[in-house]
Amino acid sequence: MYKNHYVSAIIAAAGMSNRMRSSINKQFISIDNKPILAHTIEKFERCRYVDEIIVVAKEDEMGYCKREIINKHRFKKAFKIVRGGKERQDSVYNGILALNGRTDIVLSHDGARPFVKGESIVESIRGAIEYGACVVGVPVKNTIKVVGDDDTIDRTPKRDLLWAAQTPQCFDKDILMEGYRKAIEDNFIGTDDSVLVERLGVDVRMIMGSYDNIKITTPEDLMIAESILKGEESIFDRMGLRLQSR
């Protein structure tokens, strides 16, 4: 199934990191003596079905990323670093424009999600080949409330229908390109790649992910990350409060 497809992974690492309250981009903060971004890239580097990795970085961090992440950790597949844009959507689009001409399957992943499991990457690729579009995610554990502008609860959605979307999100390249073309035409900004494809009327499959696949966004997330790396059950798990997605 996989051998006839050229698979490219776009790693979005151009975020502002405002909530981390750090002097450096959160992607470059080290956990277990290795930058978060290096942990993330390593997961895709190890997947034999991924043919190329494109890292999208802030313009003034591209040199640092090349020197301290790609070269220092000897990544072979991550040979392209492209400039990020104003929004995440702009950054991923810049990555799409840099895709190898042979690419037919595209994975989009957050650079600050270093705990994605290898099987999730493989299942995402399989899902894109079979269905054209899929997203990794997990069922929500908490009750979700829809709240109005006056902070009054408007409604309570049925919890067993709700999933927290994660990354990778994986697509047939032509479908993803059409989603971005339509978004640009409509001046539409979405919160992830999937919503751009959903707007085309394309069915997007949900792939079961892992609750460990957190997006590291705040200092508190760093503590959870260290716990995951040590293979320990965190206090958040014991209390049923693990952060699932942001």
C-alpha positions in Angstrom: 0.0 0.0 0.0 2.7 2.5 1.0 5.5 1.8 -1.4 3.8 3.5 -4.4 3.3 6.8 -2.5 5.7 9.7 -1.9 5.0 11.0 1.6 6.0 14.5 2.8 5.7 15.8 6.3 5.3 19.5 7.0 6.4 20.4 10.6 5.0 23.8 11.6 7.5 25.4 14.0 6.9 29.1 13.4 4.7 29.9 16.4 5.1 33.0 18.6 5.2 31.0 21.9 3.6 33.9 23.9 2.0 31.6 26.4 5.3 29.9 27.2 6.6 33.1 28.7 10.1 32.1 27.5 12.9 34.1 26.0 13.3 31.5 23.2 10.8 29.8 20.9 9.1 26.9 22.7 10.2 24.5 19.9 13.9 25.1 21.0 13.4 24.4 24.7 15.0 21.2 25.8 13.4 18.3 27.4 15.6 15.3 28.3 18.6 17.3 26.9 17.1 17.6 23.5 15.1 20.4 21.9 11.3 19.8 21.6 11.5 20.3 17.8 14.3 17.7 17.6 12.1 15.2 19.4 9.3 15.9 17.0 11.3 15.6 13.8 12.9 12.4 15.1 9.5 10.6 15.1 9.0 11.3 11.4 12.6 10.6 10.6 12.2 7.1 12.0 9.1 6.4 10.0 10.2 4.5 6.9 7.1 5.6 4.9 8.0 9.3 5.3 10.1 10.4 2.4 10.8 14.1 3.1 10.4 16.5 6.0 9.8 20.2 5.5 10.3 22.4 8.6 8.5 25.7 8.7 10.3 28.2 10.9 10.2 31.9 11.7 12.4 33.8 9.2 14.9 35.0 11.9 15.2 31.4 13.3 15.7 29.5 10.0 19.5 29.6 10.4 19.4 28.5 14.0 17.0 25.7 13.1 19.3 24.5 10.3 22.4 24.6 12.5 21.1 23.5 15.9 18.3 21.2 15.0 18.8 19.7 11.5 22.6 19.5 11.3 23.4 18.9 14.9 21.0 16.0 15.2 21.9 14.7 11.7 18.5 14.5 10.3 18.6 13.2 6.8 15.0 13.7 5.6 14.6 17.3 6.9 16.5 19.0 4.1 14.1 21.9 3.6 13.5 24.8 6.0 11.0 27.3 4.7 9.8 30.7 6.1 6.7 30.8 8.2 3.8 33.2 7.7 1.6 35.4 9.9 -0.8 32.6 10.8 -0.2 28.8 11.1 -2.3 28.4 8.0 0.1 30.7 6.1 3.1 28.7 7.4 1.7 25.3 6.3 0.8 26.8 2.9 4.5 27.9 2.5 5.4 24.3 3.3 3.0 23.0 0.7 4.6 25.2 -1.9 8.0 23.6 -1.1 6.7 20.0 -1.6 8.7 17.6 -3.7 7.1 17.3 -7.2 6.6 13.6 -6.5 4.5 14.2 -3.3 1.1 12.7 -3.3 0.5 12.3 0.5 1.0 15.2 2.9 1.2 15.1 6.7 0.9 18.3 8.7 2.2 18.3 12.3 2.8 20.8 15.1 6.4 21.1 16.0 5.5 21.3 19.6 3.9 17.9 19.7 6.9 15.7 20.3 5.1 12.7 21.7 3.2 11.6 18.6 3.5 7.8 18.3 5.0 6.1 15.3 1.8 4.0 14.8 -0.2 7.2 14.6 2.0 8.5 11.8 1.6 5.2 9.9 -2.2 5.0 10.5 -2.4 8.6 9.2 -0.7 7.8 6.0 -2.9 4.7 5.6 -6.0 6.8 6.2 -5.0 9.4 3.6 -4.3 6.7 1.0 -7.6 5.0 1.7 -9.9 7.9 2.4 -8.1 11.0 1.1 -8.2 12.9 4.4 -7.8 12.0 8.1 -7.0 13.6 11.5 -5.5 12.1 14.6 -7.5 12.8 17.8 -8.9 11.5 21.0 -12.3 11.4 22.6 -12.8 14.2 25.1 -12.9 13.2 28.8 -14.6 16.2 30.2 -18.1 17.6 29.6 -17.9 20.5 27.1 -20.0 23.6 27.4 -20.8 26.1 24.7 -20.8 29.6 26.3 -22.2 32.8 24.9 -20.7 36.3 25.0 -22.3 37.0 28.4 -20.6 33.9 29.9 -23.9 32.1 30.0 -24.0 28.4 29.0 -25.8 28.1 25.7 -25.8 24.3 25.4 -24.0 21.1 26.4 -23.0 19.0 23.4 -23.3 15.2 23.7 -19.8 14.2 25.0 -19.5 10.9 23.1 -19.7 12.8 19.8 -16.8 15.1 20.7 -13.1 14.5 19.9 -10.1 16.7 20.5 -8.2 17.1 17.2 -4.5 16.6 17.3 -1.8 16.3 14.6 -0.7 14.8 12.3 -3.4 15.6 9.9 -2.9 13.7 6.6 -4.3 14.3 3.2 -4.1 13.5 -0.5 -2.0 16.4 -1.8 -4.6 17.5 -4.4 -7.4 17.6 -1.8 -5.3 19.6 0.6 -4.2 22.0 -2.2 -7.8 22.5 -3.2 -8.7 23.2 0.4 -6.0 25.9 0.6 -7.0 27.4 -2.7 -10.6 27.8 -1.7 -9.6 29.3 1.7 -7.4 31.8 0.0 -10.2 32.6 -2.5 -12.7 33.1 0.4 -10.2 34.9 2.7 -11.0 32.2 5.3 -8.7 31.4 8.2 -9.2 28.0 9.9 -7.9 26.6 13.2 -6.4 23.6 11.5 -5.9 22.0 8.1 -8.9 19.7 8.4 -11.4 22.5 8.4 -10.2 23.7 5.1 -10.8 20.3 3.6 -14.1 19.9 5.4 -15.3 23.2 3.6 -14.9 21.3 0.3 -17.5 18.8 1.4 -14.8 16.1 1.7 -15.3 13.5 4.4 -12.4 13.5 6.9 -11.8 10.3 9.0 -10.8 10.5 12.6 -7.9 8.3 13.6 -7.5 7.3 17.3 -4.5 9.0 18.7 -2.9 9.1 22.2 -3.6 11.3 25.2 0.2 11.7 25.5 0.3 13.5 22.2 0.0 16.9 23.9 0.9 20.3 22.3 3.5 21.9 24.5 2.2 25.5 25.0 2.7 26.6 28.6 5.3 26.1 31.4 2.9 23.6 33.0 3.0 21.5 29.8 6.8 21.2 30.2 6.2 19.4 33.5 3.8 17.0 31.9 6.3 16.5 29.1 9.0 15.5 31.5 6.6 13.1 33.2 5.8 11.5 29.9 9.4 11.1 29.0 10.1 9.4 32.3 7.2 7.0 31.6 5.6 8.1 34.9 1.9 8.6 35.5 1.4 12.3 36.0 -0.6 13.9 38.7 -2.9 15.1 35.9 -3.7 11.5 35.0 -4.5 10.5 38.5 -6.8 13.5 38.9 -8.4 12.9 35.5 -7.2 16.3 34.4 -4.6 15.6 31.7 -4.5 18.3 29.1 -5.7 16.8 25.9 -5.3 19.5 23.3 -5.0 23.3 22.8 
